[in-house]
Amino acid sequence: MNSIERVGATLAGEATDRRALLLILSIYGSKLTNCPLREFYRDPAAYADGQSAILDTFELDFAVGPLALAYE
């Protein structure tokens, strides 16, 4: 079962091979990409790179888009 199937099954209340994994790790993206936090939250491309690095490192089933904190 891949991530999309796992998340879809979870949302549908169906059985999965394991629980879908989501961790709110947005700040880790800054560290993983060596991007200063101020730039990380101001530059959408830097944030996207950080989210990709998080997915590659932690093998999550899905990523969360920018939070309200990033907007502020």
C-alpha positions in Angstrom: 0.0 0.0 0.0 1.4 3.4 -1.0 0.9 6.7 0.8 -2.0 7.9 -1.3 -3.8 4.5 -0.8 -3.1 4.6 2.9 -4.4 8.1 3.4 -7.5 7.4 1.2 -8.3 4.3 3.1 -7.8 6.0 6.5 -10.2 8.8 5.4 -12.7 6.2 4.3 -12.4 4.3 7.5 -11.0 1.2 5.8 -8.2 -1.1 7.0 -4.6 -0.2 6.1 -1.3 -1.9 6.3 -0.2 0.7 8.9 -1.3 4.0 10.2 -0.9 7.0 7.9 2.0 9.1 9.2 1.8 12.9 9.4 4.1 14.9 11.6 4.2 18.7 11.7 7.9 19.2 11.0 7.9 22.3 9.0 10.8 23.9 10.9 12.9 20.8 10.2 12.8 21.8 6.5 14.8 24.9 7.3 17.5 22.9 9.0 17.6 20.1 6.4 18.1 22.6 3.6 20.4 24.9 5.5 18.0 27.8 4.9 17.8 30.6 7.5 14.4 30.5 9.2 13.5 34.1 8.2 14.0 33.3 4.5 12.5 29.8 4.9 9.1 31.2 5.9 9.2 34.2 3.5 10.2 32.3 0.3 7.6 29.8 -1.0 10.2 27.9 -3.0 12.5 27.6 0.1 9.5 26.3 2.1 8.6 23.8 -0.7 12.3 22.6 -0.8 12.1 22.1 3.0 8.9 20.1 2.8 10.5 17.9 0.1 13.5 17.3 2.3 11.3 16.4 5.2 9.4 13.9 3.1 12.6 12.3 1.9 14.1 12.2 5.3 11.2 11.0 7.4 9.2 9.0 4.8 5.9 10.6 5.8 2.7 9.7 4.0 1.8 13.3 3.4 3.0 16.9 4.1 1.2 19.8 5.6 1.1 23.1 3.7 2.2 26.4 5.3 0.6 27.0 8.7 -0.8 30.3 9.9 2.6 30.9 11.7 4.2 31.0 8.3 1.7 33.6 7.2 2.5 35.8 10.2 
